[in-house]
Amino acid sequence: MVSINYAFRELSCKIVFYGPGLSGKTTNLRYVHKKIPAQSKGELISLATDTDRTLYFDFLPLNIGEIHGFTTKFQLYTVPGQVYYNATRKLVLRGVDGLVFVADSQRSKMEENKESLNNLAQNLAEYGYEIDHLPMIFQYNKRDLPEIATVQELETLLNPKGLPHFEAVAVKGEGVFDTLKCITKLVLDKTKGEEKIEKKEEVSIAKVKEKEMHFPPKEKTEIPSKPLIVVPEPVGVEIAAQASYKKKVSREPVAPSPESAFAQIPSPVSVNGKKIESKKEKRLFEHKKEEMIKPKEITRPYSEKRKTIIPVPEPREIFLWRWIKNLIKPR
Amino acid sequence: MNQNPLIIYEDQIEKIDQALARLIKGAEAKCALLVDKDGYLITRQGFTHSLDTSALAALLAGSFASTKEIARLVGEPEFSVLFHQGKKDHIHLTLVGERTILVVIFDDRTTIGMVRLYAREIGEDLASILSQSKKETKKVVELGEGFAQSAENRLDDIFKD
């Protein structure tokens, strides 16, 4: 049941360390976690009681990097060994790809080893797995202790089928990596033989994200290009007030009064035949109105501008000058 | 118990990702993950860079599995929705189909009600996307010939004392 994720190009295998309580399953994982280079390992998660007994499982993700284009990952789990925790122990076995049975080599623990192995077969059967069809190896742990059974005895008791076995002292790390190497190889060999998964073109996450980011083009709203306002040089300016008495002073064309522009705007009662009801719409209308009556936007043909010469009140100086002239006029 | 591996195709992943993105946008959640009941991450969307998603997937699947056992003990087949409330961040789990769990992580910008609403809606979409794989035919694909050998060499490099 190796999980192959073609979208991420990932291959994940679940390896479970099984065995009786206090046989050294968590110790195995701790040693692996301590020794493996940082880039290959994740965090060791331990769901344990206050007294450091595994309650649910320990979890150690290993990433051995890219092999033939696939990022290969192993997830190492341990089960709670105590008989009492069978309910959670069974849950960990779900989707298992490879098993390591960690047996306690002490003579006094033989019964527990046997019981745990039976329990494993039973739990697997409940999931519909067959113990014979799963890659499985044995680790005979605590070989440094006195009063231990010989490997031969353990083999006849636990491993009559002659599956691979390793002697280990997990606290010192002896045999830990040999066990791990063996089970990972077995799992990968099995994967290669069993793989029946359709492969399709890789879809990169980036591609999906790109699609999400792609917004539909906004509706093209035709913005009428404003004709450039040409402010003509004041034509026909005759500042020669002093020179001649002509009262003509030409000015720039004056914008028509706001009122006249406003007259062209439809009344606020309806826009496009639709009645304006809400305050928001009215506010919008006001805004629109303001924009429309802005004097700077008003354009008129150039020729018309030329003609607009508006008489201005004569300057004070001219007025005074004329008044004095009148006074001194010879009668 | 289904022994077959969960098969998800590229086009399905694409659809699933789009559905998750829709959920995040609609419910204003931080991120959404789709997790296999075996503890594998299928896909993810949103702000997941700061999260250890593989560990999260394993733990959430474990949490869901234990809840299932609790349900069985009280006479329910399965609890389909699970909610973890924190001080700032909260997690909402929904069962999708038979084998996958939709995980939504969100904070106080949104409400549990919104998340629940969208999770249910998107969950139905996801279930229909996932059920399509059953109808399609399988093709046999082999990993490269040298795969096992390369893997062995790599393991020798990494697993040395």
Interface residues (C-beta under 8 A of the other chain):
Chain A: M1 V2 S3 I4 N5 Y6 A7 F8 S12 K14 K35 I36 P37 S40 G42 E43 I45 L47 Y56 F57 F59 P61 L62 I64 G65 I67 H68 G69 F70 T72 K73 Q75 Y77 A87 T88 L91 V92 R94 G95 E126 Y127 G128 Y129 G173 F177 L180 K181 T184 K185 L188 D189 T191 K192 E195 K196 I197 E198 K199 K200 E201 E202 V203 I205 K207 V208 K211 E212
Chain B: M1 Q3 N4 P5 L6 I7 I8 Y9 E10 D11 I13 E14 D17 Q18 A21 D36 K37 D38 G39 Y40 I42 T43 D52 S54 A55 A58 L59 G62 A65 S66 E69 E136 T137 K138 K139 V140 V141 E142 L143 G144 G146 F147 A148 S150 A151 E152 R154 L155 D156 I158 F159 K160 D161
